[in-house]
Amino acid sequence: MPSGPSTFLTEMAKLGLTFPPRLLPAFKPDPSLTKLPYYYFHLEEDVVPMVSGPGGSNTGQSFLPGFVYVSYVDRVDTGKGIYYMLQNGGWIPGKGARVSEISAFQGLQFFSTPQNAFGWPFEYIPVKKAPGYNTAETGTYLNPFIDIIQIYDTKNVDGADWNMIGPNQWVEARKVAVVFPKPIPPEGVTGNRWIDVNLAEQTLAVYDNYELVFATVIASGLEPFWTKPGLFQIYLKKETETMRNSDPTDFYYLDNVPWTMYFDKARALHGAYWRTRFGYPQSHGCVNLSVGDSHWLFNWAHEGDFVYVHDPSGQTPTDPALYHDWAY
């Protein structure tokens, strides 16, 4: 049996790993896409009254306790309290916190479809010399949402999947949001462009002319507000949207949600300025993206484009009775 360096190189080449390694045919999108012309305030989970002005009396209207973010145009400190002027001219006392920083995370644009799976770690991950929890570490770590890895092989050891990211370099698969490039239209898609949402991996991939052109990390619906699997089409695009549910048992109010693309009743692809991290199910059924990623997608997408939502793990239920008509 032949052995030695040539055999090693041959085996690596079979996995798609060349020396030097083949770079992803990708680049970062325009950073200006991450900017928004709004200022946001997160109300504390209590009744917050509307007032006639700074230090003024209650108007009789209020925000119920819940998940509430408003957009404001002015801030006044009276010396006895801070007040915020909303876009509609109303005022609220400063019971909560300003959104001081919006995630600047952006995915990748592509020149062509990569030959290997790739992804983003969403935790600090030690790199192992071999798959398994009890194997030696290399001394290096992957940084969440900064490092981008290519995946050449996957093995199940100690009851967990491990991804090979280089020669004698392995990481635990469940801590990486992975895109598996597949430029073949899902069943039912007519035309050469579609959006692929992988609920198991928490990733989104965009295909145009049968090539991968964009990919990123998302946050989909958290039980019991799952994002419903299926094939849909974008039926309405809105640059900004107010999302709300007046039910006091699940009250939410989200002002100026950017770059919204509805595809399944109230479920939409949209920017989520209130999210600081992605890669985990967190939403009320919508597909949450960073502001920059939603802006890119909004610019690319047309009403009528297909959205293929799937869960390769099979863990997301498909019974329509489990899905609500509201979402964010």
Buried (B, 14 or more C-beta within 10 A) or exposed (E): EEEEEEEEBEEBEEEBBEEEBEEBBBEEBEEEBBEBEBBBBBBEBEEBBBBEBBBEEEEEEBBBBBBBBBBBEEBBEEEEEBBBBBEEEBBBBBBBEBBEEBBEBBBBBBEEBBBBBBBBBBBEBBBBBBBBEEBEEBEEBBEBBEBBBBBBBBBEBEEEEBBBBBBEBBBBBEBBBBBBBBBEBBEEBEEEBBBBBBBBBBBBBBBBEEBBBBBBBBBBBBEEBBBBBBBBBBBEBBEBBBBBBEEEEEBBBBBBBBBBBBBBBBBBBBBBBBBEBBBBBBBBBBBBBBBBBBBBBBEBBEEEBBBBBBBEEEEBBEEEEEBBEBBB
